[in-house]
């Protein structure tokens, strides 16, 4: 699940919905011309967080992330990110976000589709949310035998994240935290997308949230 959640691209598209237009995002380069009509999905966080695109953010997060996280925080359910929602609904919501609309996610039939939209957003990022810079730290944490050593490497991994990545990751961690409370077992975490052991990450989840400065809202 973790590899599926935070790996860049690959897999099926997911989606989300809204009302009201947002400005078009300029193409990052000629190589990105095929994505010129995209404003969120498949767009790098560096570009999305640039000053000219500030209208595409809400509470410091890309609009799809903000709206999906709020909806999931209001009603966390077991099975998020492990059970698929409606692919048709996910795609419809995704296209709605890409048109710059703001959806009323409380009207979504299958709430797992909202998690599917968030999953799709993360998977379609050009680079994993944990970035390639954290790979050495995450690999070392995976091999760590003692909790103190693991926490030290996780601290280094969090410190290596750019502010936009940290903000998005923090929002996802909040949702997973609420799901872990509602469910009997903690769902596999996004950070394992960087190939860390889900078991180790689960065992040290509280410490990681504390180290990264992520607090419940």
C-alpha positions in Angstrom: 0.0 0.0 0.0 2.8 2.4 0.9 4.6 2.0 -2.4 1.3 2.5 -4.1 0.5 5.7 -2.1 3.6 7.7 -2.4 5.4 6.4 -5.5 5.6 8.9 -8.4 3.2 8.3 -11.2 2.2 4.8 -12.4 -1.2 3.3 -11.7 -4.6 4.6 -12.3 -5.7 8.1 -12.2 -7.9 9.2 -9.2 -10.0 12.4 -8.8 -11.9 15.2 -6.8 -14.7 18.0 -7.2 -15.3 21.8 -6.5 -17.0 25.1 -7.8 -15.2 28.3 -8.8 -12.3 28.9 -11.2 -8.6 29.1 -10.4 -5.9 30.6 -12.7 -4.1 28.4 -15.2 -0.7 27.1 -14.2 2.1 28.0 -16.7 4.0 25.2 -18.2 7.3 24.5 -16.4 9.2 23.8 -19.6 8.7 22.7 -23.2 9.0 19.1 -22.0 5.9 19.8 -19.9 3.8 21.0 -22.8 1.8 17.8 -22.7 0.7 18.8 -19.2 0.0 22.5 -20.0 -3.7 22.0 -19.2 -2.9 20.6 -15.8 -2.9 22.8 -12.7 -2.6 20.2 -10.0 -2.1 16.6 -10.9 1.4 15.8 -12.3 2.6 19.3 -11.5 5.7 19.7 -9.3 5.3 21.2 -5.9 8.0 23.7 -6.7 6.0 25.1 -9.5 2.7 24.9 -7.6 4.1 26.8 -4.6 5.7 29.5 -6.7 4.4 33.1 -6.0 2.4 33.4 -9.2 0.3 30.3 -8.3 -0.5 31.2 -4.7 -4.2 31.2 -5.6 -4.0 27.5 -6.2 -3.2 26.9 -2.5 -5.4 27.0 0.6 -4.1 26.9 4.1 -0.7 26.3 2.7 -1.8 23.2 0.7 -2.7 22.5 -3.0 -6.5 22.8 -3.2 -7.1 19.0 -3.9 -5.0 18.1 -0.9 -6.6 20.7 1.4 -10.2 19.7 0.4 -9.6 15.9 0.5 -7.8 16.1 3.8 -10.5 18.2 5.4 -13.2 15.8 4.2 -11.3 12.7 5.4 -10.4 14.3 8.8 -14.1 15.0 9.3 -15.0 11.4 8.8 -12.0 9.0 8.8 -12.9 5.5 7.9 -11.2 2.2 7.9 -10.0 1.0 4.5 -8.7 4.4 3.3 -5.8 3.9 0.9 -6.2 0.1 0.9 -9.8 -0.2 -0.5 -10.4 1.4 -3.8 -13.3 3.8 -4.2 -15.2 4.3 -7.5 -12.8 4.8 -10.3 -15.4 6.7 -12.3 -16.1 9.0 -9.3 -12.4 9.5 -8.7 -11.8 10.5 -12.3 -14.7 12.8 -12.3 -13.5 14.6 -9.1 -9.9 14.8 -10.5 -11.1 16.4 -13.7 -13.2 18.8 -11.6 -10.1 19.9 -9.6 -8.2 20.3 -12.9 -10.9 22.7 -14.1 -10.1 24.8 -11.0 -13.5 24.0 -9.4 -14.1 23.6 -5.6 -16.3 20.6 -4.9 -18.6 19.8 -2.1 -17.0 16.5 -1.1 -19.8 15.9 1.5 -21.9 14.9 -1.5 -19.5 12.2 -2.8 -21.3 8.8 -2.8 -18.3 6.7 -1.9 -16.0 8.4 0.6 -13.2 6.0 -0.3 -13.2 7.9 -3.6 -11.9 11.0 -1.7 -9.0 9.0 -0.4 -8.5 7.8 -4.0 -8.2 11.4 -5.2 -5.5 12.1 -2.6 -3.7 8.9 -3.4 -3.7 9.8 -7.1 -2.4 13.3 -6.4 0.5 11.9 -4.5 1.3 9.2 -7.0 1.3 11.6 -9.9 3.8 14.0 -8.4 6.9 14.1 -10.7 8.9 13.3 -7.6 7.8 11.3 -4.5 6.6 13.5 -1.6 9.5 12.2 0.5 12.0 13.2 -2.3 15.1 11.4 -3.4 17.1 13.3 -0.8 15.6 11.3 2.0 16.3 7.9 0.6 19.7 7.4 2.4 18.1 8.3 5.7 15.0 6.2 5.2 17.1 3.2 4.1 19.2 3.6 7.2 16.1 3.8 9.4 14.8 0.6 7.9 18.0 -1.2 8.8 18.2 0.4 12.3 18.1 -2.0 15.2 17.5 0.5 18.0 14.6 3.0 18.3 17.0 5.9 19.1 19.0 5.3 15.9 15.8 5.0 13.8 14.5 8.3 15.2 17.8 10.0 14.5 17.6 9.0 10.8 13.9 9.9 10.6 14.7 13.3 12.0 17.3 13.8 9.3 14.9 12.7 6.6 12.3 15.3 7.8 14.9 18.0 7.9 15.9 17.2 4.3 12.3 17.9 3.0 11.5 21.2 1.3 8.8 23.2 3.1 6.1 22.3 0.5 6.8 18.6 0.7 6.7 18.8 4.5 3.4 20.6 4.5 1.7 18.1 2.2 3.2 15.1 4.0 2.1 16.6 7.3 -1.5 16.8 6.1 -1.4 13.2 5.0 0.1 12.1 8.3 -2.8 13.8 10.1 -5.3 11.8 8.2 -3.5 8.6 8.8 -3.3 9.4 12.5 -7.0 9.8 12.7 -7.6 6.6 10.7 -5.2 4.8 13.1 -7.4 5.9 16.0 -10.7 4.8 14.2 -9.3 1.5 12.9 -8.0 -1.4 14.9 -4.6 -1.3 13.2 -2.6 1.6 11.7 -2.8 1.7 7.9 0.5 1.4 6.0 2.0 4.9 6.0 2.9 7.2 3.1 6.5 7.4 4.2 7.0 3.8 3.3 6.8 5.0 -0.3 10.4 5.8 0.3 10.8 2.0 0.9 10.8 2.1 4.6 9.4 -0.8 6.6 5.7 -0.1 7.4 6.1 -2.0 10.6 9.0 0.2 11.7 7.1 3.4 10.7 4.0 2.3 12.5 6.0 1.6 15.7 7.6 5.0 15.5 4.7 7.0 14.1 4.1 9.1 17.2 7.8 10.1 17.4 7.9 10.9 13.7 4.9 13.2 14.0 6.6 14.9 17.0 9.9 15.3 15.2 8.4 16.7 12.1 6.5 19.3 14.0 3.2 17.9 12.9 0.4 18.4 15.4 -3.3 17.6 15.4 -5.6 20.5 14.4 
